[in-house]
Amino acid sequence: MTRSFERRHTGPVVRSGDQVLPTTTDQRLLASRGPSDWVHTDPWRVLRIQSEFVEGFGTLAELGPAVSVFGSARTPADHPMYAAAQTLGRRLSEANFAVMTGGGPGIMEAANKGAWEAGGVSVGLGIELPFETGINSYVTLGINFRYFFARKTMFLKYSQGFVVLPGGYGTFDELFEALTLVQTRKVVDFPVVLFGSSYWQGLKDWITEHSLAEGYISEADVKRLIITDDIDEAVDLMVSANRPSSAADLPTDPAPANGRIADGQ
């Protein structure tokens, strides 16, 4: 009998062969069809969800200043954006930021590789998916998550800024969640830089011509979208946004302990 060599990470657990489950943890959590067993099993899932937050908070509590780099997992190593992400990761590391990505291939691998080459902290927050990729080999501090919402919380809580390179739905999800939380003041304002004008300018134009023009967002919301093709500018924006403020510049409300999450500390 020939055994399968498929391998899948389920949070911290690695499964292969006939031990690979047919669905992911998120799929089982969000399933609305089937028997009423969920009434009895979902409360127990709370403990697993709690454990992911505990693991994430415990691992990243002393991370220090970090910048999250988002972008497509499908970007090949010979693509110009891969090279740009690698240089960006190195430059951010040289500016004393930890570089945090989703831990996968493509843009994520490139940014982690740049940070790793610079001797910096290279963080990967992986996620259990039906198509397994695993955490790339350039991550020096990695966590595998079962639940997207727990993983997203770690990005938002421990990042001092986001640099977003070209990507697909996952990249859009991360970008717009960050923008929504800044807009609604659920997090303290931080810079969001869109790297690659040929990719992002059309999106900003559409938002301006439709969402802004029809009154669904404000002009300040559009100004949060900073587009650049210059790695130095992207890094400088992160550095300048994280310089210590003078006492006169500090907010009147007490700041959260880590400076990022505004509510529900």
Disulfide bonds with the S-S distance in Angstrom:
none
